[in-house]
Amino acid sequence: MNFDFSEEQILLRQTVRSFVDQEINPYIKDWDVKGAFDESIYVKLADLGLMGVCIPEEYGGSGMDYNALAIVCEELERGDTAFRTAVSVHTGLNSMTLLQWGNEEQKKKYLVPQAKGDKIGAFGLTEPNAGSDVASLQTTAVREGNYYVLNGQKTWISLCDTADNFIVFAYTDKSKKHHGISAFIVEREMPGFSSKATKGKLGIRAGNTGELFFDHVKVPVENLLGEEGEGFKIAMSALDNGRFTVAAGACGLTMACLEASVNYCHERKTFGKEIGRHQLVQQMIANMEAGLQISRLLVYRAGELKNQGKRNTRETSLAKWQACDIANKAADDAVQIHGAYGYSNEYPVERFLRNSKAPVIYEGTREIHTIMQAEYALGYREDKTLNKMLPAWQEEKAVH
């Protein structure tokens, strides 16, 4: 494996890092308190080609690879999770799904303006009673002539009030359970559609999250994404991309915790020396450094599989699980290193800790990913990665 970044990727990292330092870090404290960030950020991201970084140029994107997308997400979350989330949802969950499953008309109508940043895309899967258990969703889509009529509700939807287009999942045939779920492209301006932001969140306060409501929303037949009954398959493929961007972002959060902690270690003195000279503080710094490097290896391994067009569900799940847990622990240690100051918003680490919790829950809870990894190891779940290297004992087992 080649662990070297290309000149293009190095320049990309420098560009995004500079953007974060100039356009996000000076204002994020106020945006976090306010509960919203300046939406002009979308325009600035688009101007840099970051809203379609890994979308082919023929569809309005920058034509870079998955690891370029990982770099963008890592550097954005170094500023704040809200901005990585925006790119994760817009690009990873929506645009990449349109690229994979959309027909040419859908790509021209929806993907091209999204890749250019002229329109914002979001993703509507989770419901009040359907999170990890996707088959329990209640939203329905009934065919009436040239339309599907959608009724139902979605919750914990990022960009709920700011997105223009949504990929929404609904039952077209409940009798078939998850094989009866279909996917639709829904526009904000369609009559009967509404949204409402959720207030009082623990973290990612600068980001827009909330509910979607569908009251007899008439969606044209041509807005069916894929075929009827393919919704579950589409959702799972989308989550492979979404989880990848979340994992990459978690690397950025760990990096932010490390940078802030190292700076504070040189500023703060106790017992006549910098606190970085104390071994237990060094242990926390060392764990952050190790965690960052481990997370990056897992993320870029998954990214390379994606670049090669190989199945990567197992690898992406592992990267998401471990990178998010590592970031959560790094944020907790960062607050501990800062002591009482870490408990106030005078320093950014309290925001890092609040932000670090949600990624451990969304895009598959740590418990879901734990089960997935165990089932792969036990042979209960089929691993379709083409270049897998299994122990001899596992290769001999029949997969059920």
C-alpha positions as CSV (number, residue, x, y, z in Angstrom):
1,M,0.0,0.0,0.0
2,N,1.2,3.5,-0.7
3,F,0.7,5.8,2.3
4,D,1.9,8.9,0.5
5,F,-0.6,11.7,-0.4
6,S,-0.5,13.1,-3.9
7,E,0.4,16.7,-4.4
8,E,-3.2,17.4,-5.2
9,Q,-4.3,15.9,-1.9
10,I,-1.6,17.9,0.0
11,L,-2.8,21.1,-1.6
12,L,-6.4,20.2,-0.8
13,R,-5.6,19.7,2.9
14,Q,-3.7,23.0,3.0
15,T,-6.6,24.8,1.3
16,V,-9.3,23.4,3.6
17,R,-7.2,24.0,6.7
18,S,-6.6,27.6,5.7
19,F,-10.4,28.0,5.1
20,V,-11.2,26.6,8.5
21,D,-8.7,28.9,10.2
22,Q,-10.0,32.0,8.4
23,E,-13.7,31.3,7.9
24,I,-14.8,29.1,10.8
25,N,-12.5,29.2,13.9
26,P,-12.9,33.0,14.5
27,Y,-16.7,32.7,14.5
28,I,-17.6,29.2,15.7
29,K,-17.9,30.1,19.4
30,D,-20.6,32.7,18.6
31,W,-22.3,30.3,16.1
32,D,-22.3,27.6,18.7
33,V,-24.0,29.9,21.2
34,K,-26.4,31.2,18.6
35,G,-27.4,27.7,17.4
36,A,-26.7,28.4,13.7
37,F,-23.8,29.2,11.4
38,D,-23.7,31.7,8.6
39,E,-25.1,30.0,5.5
40,S,-22.7,32.0,3.3
41,I,-20.3,29.2,4.3
42,Y,-22.0,27.0,1.7
43,V,-21.2,29.5,-1.0
44,K,-17.6,29.7,0.1
45,L,-17.3,25.9,0.2
46,A,-18.8,25.7,-3.3
47,D,-16.3,28.3,-4.6
48,L,-13.5,26.0,-3.5
49,G,-15.1,23.0,-5.2
50,L,-15.7,21.2,-1.9
51,M,-19.5,20.6,-2.2
52,G,-18.8,18.0,-5.0
53,V,-15.2,17.1,-4.2
54,C,-15.5,13.5,-5.3
55,I,-18.3,13.9,-7.9
56,P,-17.1,13.5,-11.5
57,E,-16.5,16.6,-13.5
58,E,-19.1,15.7,-16.0
59,Y,-21.7,16.1,-13.2
60,G,-20.3,19.4,-11.9
61,G,-17.9,18.1,-9.3
62,S,-14.2,18.3,-8.8
63,G,-13.5,14.7,-9.9
64,M,-11.3,13.8,-7.0
65,D,-11.3,10.5,-5.1
66,Y,-12.8,9.2,-1.8
67,N,-9.7,10.0,0.2
68,A,-9.9,13.6,-1.0
69,L,-13.4,13.6,0.5
70,A,-11.9,12.2,3.7
71,I,-9.3,15.0,3.9
72,V,-12.1,17.6,3.4
73,C,-14.2,16.1,6.2
74,E,-11.2,15.7,8.6
75,E,-10.1,19.3,8.2
76,L,-13.7,20.7,8.4
77,E,-14.3,18.9,11.7
78,R,-11.1,20.2,13.0
79,G,-13.1,23.5,13.0
80,D,-16.4,22.1,14.1
81,T,-18.5,19.0,13.6
82,A,-21.4,21.1,12.1
83,F,-19.4,21.8,8.9
84,R,-18.3,18.2,8.4
85,T,-21.9,17.2,8.9
86,A,-23.0,19.5,6.2
87,V,-20.6,18.0,3.7
88,S,-21.3,14.4,5.0
89,V,-25.0,14.7,4.4
90,H,-24.9,16.8,1.2
91,T,-22.1,14.8,-0.5
92,G,-21.8,11.5,1.3
93,L,-25.4,10.6,1.9
94,N,-27.2,12.5,-0.9
95,S,-25.0,13.3,-3.9
96,M,-23.0,10.1,-3.9
97,T,-26.2,8.2,-3.7
98,L,-27.6,10.1,-6.7
99,L,-24.4,9.3,-8.5
100,Q,-24.7,5.6,-7.8
101,W,-28.4,5.1,-8.2
102,G,-29.8,8.0,-10.2
103,N,-30.7,7.9,-13.9
104,E,-29.2,10.4,-16.3
105,E,-32.2,12.8,-16.0
106,Q,-32.0,12.7,-12.2
107,K,-28.3,13.4,-12.2
108,K,-28.6,16.3,-14.6
109,K,-31.6,17.8,-12.7
110,Y,-30.4,17.2,-9.1
111,L,-26.8,16.0,-8.9
112,V,-25.2,18.7,-11.1
113,P,-26.5,21.7,-9.2
114,Q,-25.7,20.0,-5.9
115,A,-22.1,19.2,-6.9
116,K,-21.7,22.8,-7.9
117,G,-23.1,24.0,-4.6
118,D,-26.0,25.8,-6.2
119,K,-28.4,23.4,-4.3
120,I,-28.1,21.6,-1.0
121,G,-29.0,18.0,-0.6
122,A,-30.1,16.0,2.5
123,F,-31.1,12.5,3.6
124,G,-34.3,11.4,5.2
125,L,-34.2,7.9,6.7
126,T,-34.5,8.1,10.6
127,E,-38.0,8.3,12.2
128,P,-39.2,8.6,15.8
129,N,-39.6,4.8,16.0
130,A,-37.1,3.7,13.3
131,G,-33.4,4.3,13.9
132,S,-31.1,1.3,13.8
133,D,-34.2,-0.8,12.9
134,V,-34.8,0.7,9.5
135,A,-37.6,-1.8,8.7
136,S,-39.8,-0.2,11.4
137,L,-40.2,3.1,9.5
138,Q,-43.8,4.3,9.1
139,T,-43.6,6.7,6.2
140,T,-45.6,5.5,3.2
141,A,-45.7,6.2,-0.5
142,V,-48.8,5.3,-2.4
143,R,-48.9,5.3,-6.2
144,E,-51.6,7.5,-7.6
145,G,-51.3,7.8,-11.4
146,N,-48.1,9.7,-12.2
147,Y,-47.4,10.5,-8.6
148,Y,-46.5,8.8,-5.3
149,V,-48.2,10.4,-2.4
150,L,-46.0,10.5,0.7
151,N,-47.2,10.6,4.3
152,G,-45.1,10.4,7.4
153,Q,-42.4,12.0,9.5
154,K,-38.6,11.9,9.7
155,T,-36.5,13.0,12.7
156,W,-32.9,13.9,13.4
157,I,-32.4,15.1,9.9
158,S,-29.3,17.2,9.3
159,L,-29.9,20.3,7.1
160,C,-33.6,20.0,7.6
161,D,-34.3,23.7,7.2
162,T,-31.5,24.5,4.8
163,A,-31.5,21.7,2.2
164,D,-33.3,22.1,-1.2
165,N,-33.6,18.4,-2.0
166,F,-34.0,15.3,0.1
167,I,-33.6,11.6,-0.5
168,V,-36.5,10.1,1.4
169,F,-37.3,6.5,2.2
170,A,-40.9,5.2,2.5
171,Y,-42.8,2.0,2.3
172,T,-44.5,1.3,-1.1
173,D,-45.4,-2.3,0.1
174,K,-45.3,-2.9,3.9
175,S,-46.1,-6.6,3.4
176,K,-42.6,-7.1,2.0
177,K,-41.0,-5.6,5.0
178,H,-37.6,-4.1,4.2
179,H,-37.9,-5.3,0.6
180,G,-40.9,-3.0,0.3
181,I,-39.0,0.2,1.0
182,S,-38.4,2.7,-1.9
183,A,-36.4,5.8,-2.2
184,F,-37.6,9.2,-3.6
185,I,-36.2,12.6,-4.4
186,V,-38.3,15.2,-2.7
187,E,-38.0,18.9,-3.2
188,R,-38.6,21.4,-0.4
189,E,-41.1,23.3,-2.5
190,M,-43.4,20.4,-3.0
191,P,-46.8,21.1,-1.4
192,G,-47.4,19.3,1.9
193,F,-43.7,19.2,2.9
194,S,-42.5,21.1,6.0
195,S,-39.6,21.0,8.4
196,K,-38.9,22.0,12.0
197,A,-35.5,22.4,13.7
198,T,-34.7,20.6,17.0
199,K,-33.5,22.8,19.8
200,G,-31.7,22.0,23.0
201,K,-29.1,19.7,21.5
202,L,-26.1,18.6,23.6
203,G,-23.7,19.3,20.8
204,I,-23.3,20.3,17.1
205,R,-25.3,23.3,18.1
206,A,-24.2,25.4,15.2
207,G,-25.6,22.8,12.8
208,N,-29.2,22.6,11.6
209,T,-31.0,19.3,12.7
210,G,-34.7,18.5,13.0
211,E,-37.8,16.9,11.6
212,L,-39.4,16.5,8.2
213,F,-43.1,16.2,7.7
214,F,-45.0,14.8,4.7
215,D,-48.7,15.6,4.5
216,H,-49.9,14.1,1.2
217,V,-46.8,15.2,-0.7
218,K,-47.2,14.4,-4.4
219,V,-43.8,13.2,-5.7
220,P,-43.6,12.6,-9.5
221,V,-43.0,9.1,-10.6
222,E,-39.8,10.1,-12.3
223,N,-38.4,11.1,-8.8
224,L,-38.4,7.4,-7.7
225,L,-34.7,6.7,-7.1
226,G,-33.8,3.2,-8.4
227,E,-36.7,0.7,-8.6
228,E,-39.6,0.1,-6.2
229,G,-38.4,-2.0,-3.3
230,E,-34.7,-1.1,-3.7
231,G,-34.9,1.6,-1.0
232,F,-33.3,-0.5,1.8
233,K,-30.4,-1.5,-0.5
234,I,-30.0,2.2,-1.5
235,A,-30.1,3.3,2.1
236,M,-27.4,0.8,3.1
237,S,-25.1,1.8,0.2
238,A,-25.6,5.5,1.2
239,L,-24.7,4.7,4.8
240,D,-21.4,3.2,3.7
241,N,-20.5,6.6,2.3
242,G,-22.0,8.5,5.2
243,R,-20.2,6.4,7.8
244,F,-16.9,6.9,5.9
245,T,-17.3,10.7,6.1
246,V,-18.2,10.5,9.8
247,A,-15.1,8.4,10.5
248,A,-12.9,10.9,8.5
249,G,-14.4,13.8,10.5
250,A,-13.7,12.0,13.8
251,C,-10.0,12.1,12.8
252,G,-10.3,15.9,12.6
253,L,-11.9,16.1,16.0
254,T,-9.2,14.0,17.5
255,M,-6.6,16.2,15.8
256,A,-8.3,19.4,17.2
257,C,-8.3,17.9,20.7
258,L,-4.6,17.1,20.3
259,E,-3.7,20.5,19.0
260,A,-5.6,22.4,21.7
261,S,-4.2,20.1,24.4
262,V,-0.6,20.5,23.2
263,N,-0.9,24.2,23.2
264,Y,-2.4,24.3,26.7
265,C,0.3,21.9,27.9
266,H,2.9,24.5,27.0
267,E,0.9,27.4,28.4
268,R,-0.1,26.0,31.8
269,K,2.4,25.4,34.6
270,T,2.0,23.5,37.8
271,F,4.5,22.6,40.5
272,G,7.1,24.8,38.7
273,K,6.9,23.1,35.3
274,E,4.7,22.9,32.1
275,I,1.9,20.4,32.7
276,G,3.2,18.6,29.6
277,R,6.1,17.4,31.7
278,H,3.8,15.4,34.0
279,Q,3.6,11.7,32.9
280,L,-0.1,11.3,33.3
281,V,-0.7,14.3,31.0
282,Q,1.8,12.8,28.6
283,Q,-0.2,9.6,28.7
284,M,-3.3,11.4,27.5
285,I,-1.4,13.2,24.8
286,A,0.2,9.9,23.6
287,N,-3.2,8.2,23.5
288,M,-4.5,11.1,21.3
289,E,-1.6,10.8,18.9
290,A,-1.9,7.0,18.7
291,G,-5.6,7.2,18.2
292,L,-5.3,9.8,15.5
293,Q,-2.9,7.6,13.5
294,I,-5.0,4.5,14.0
295,S,-8.1,6.3,12.9
296,R,-6.5,7.6,9.8
297,L,-5.2,4.2,8.8
298,L,-8.6,2.7,9.1
299,V,-10.3,5.6,7.2
300,Y,-7.8,5.7,4.3
301,R,-7.9,1.9,4.0
302,A,-11.7,2.1,3.5
303,G,-11.3,5.0,1.1
304,E,-8.8,3.0,-1.0
305,L,-11.3,0.2,-1.3
306,K,-14.0,2.7,-2.3
307,N,-11.6,4.1,-5.0
308,Q,-11.1,0.6,-6.3
309,G,-14.9,0.0,-6.4
310,K,-14.6,-2.9,-3.9
311,R,-17.2,-3.7,-1.2
312,N,-16.2,-1.9,2.0
313,T,-19.0,-2.3,4.4
314,R,-16.9,-4.1,7.0
315,E,-13.9,-1.8,6.7
316,T,-16.1,1.4,6.8
317,S,-18.0,0.1,9.8
318,L,-14.7,-0.6,11.7
319,A,-13.4,2.9,10.8
320,K,-16.5,4.6,11.9
321,W,-16.8,2.7,15.2
322,Q,-13.2,3.1,16.2
323,A,-12.5,6.7,15.0
324,C,-15.7,8.0,16.7
325,D,-14.9,6.2,20.0
326,I,-11.3,7.5,19.8
327,A,-12.5,11.1,19.2
328,N,-14.9,10.8,22.1
329,K,-12.1,9.7,24.5
330,A,-9.7,12.3,23.1
331,A,-12.3,15.1,23.8
332,D,-12.8,13.8,27.3
333,D,-9.1,13.8,28.0
334,A,-8.7,17.2,26.4
335,V,-11.2,18.6,29.0
336,Q,-9.3,16.8,31.8
337,I,-6.0,18.3,30.6
338,H,-7.5,21.8,30.6
339,G,-8.9,21.2,34.1
340,A,-11.4,23.8,35.3
341,Y,-10.9,25.9,32.2
342,G,-11.9,22.9,30.1
343,Y,-15.4,23.1,31.7
344,S,-16.1,26.6,30.2
345,N,-16.3,27.8,26.6
346,E,-13.2,30.0,27.2
347,Y,-11.4,27.1,25.5
348,P,-12.8,25.0,22.6
349,V,-12.5,21.6,24.3
350,E,-15.8,21.7,26.0
351,R,-17.4,22.1,22.6
352,F,-15.3,19.3,21.3
353,L,-16.6,17.0,24.1
354,R,-20.2,18.0,23.4
355,N,-19.8,17.4,19.7
356,S,-18.0,14.1,20.1
357,K,-21.0,12.3,21.5
358,A,-23.4,12.4,18.5
359,P,-21.1,10.6,16.0
360,V,-20.9,7.7,18.5
361,I,-24.7,7.4,18.0
362,Y,-25.7,8.3,14.4
363,E,-24.8,6.5,11.2
364,G,-25.0,3.3,13.3
365,T,-24.5,3.3,17.0
366,R,-21.3,1.9,18.5
367,E,-23.3,-1.1,19.6
368,I,-24.5,-1.8,16.0
369,H,-21.0,-1.6,14.7
370,T,-19.8,-3.8,17.5
371,I,-22.3,-6.4,16.5
372,M,-21.4,-6.1,12.8
373,Q,-17.7,-6.7,13.5
374,A,-18.4,-9.7,15.7
375,E,-20.7,-11.2,13.1
376,Y,-18.1,-10.7,10.4
377,A,-15.4,-12.4,12.6
378,L,-17.7,-15.2,13.5
379,G,-18.8,-15.8,9.9
380,Y,-22.4,-15.0,10.6
381,R,-22.2,-12.1,8.2
382,E,-20.8,-12.5,4.7
383,D,-17.7,-10.4,3.9
384,K,-17.8,-9.5,0.2
385,T,-14.6,-7.6,0.1
386,L,-12.7,-8.9,-2.9
387,N,-9.2,-8.7,-1.3
388,K,-10.1,-10.1,2.1
389,M,-7.5,-12.2,3.9
390,L,-9.3,-14.5,6.3
391,P,-7.7,-16.9,8.7
392,A,-7.7,-20.5,7.4
393,W,-10.2,-21.6,10.0
394,Q,-12.7,-18.9,8.9
395,E,-12.2,-19.6,5.2
396,E,-13.3,-23.2,5.8
397,K,-16.5,-22.2,7.5
398,A,-19.7,-21.9,5.4
399,V,-21.3,-18.5,5.7
400,H,-24.9,-18.6,6.7
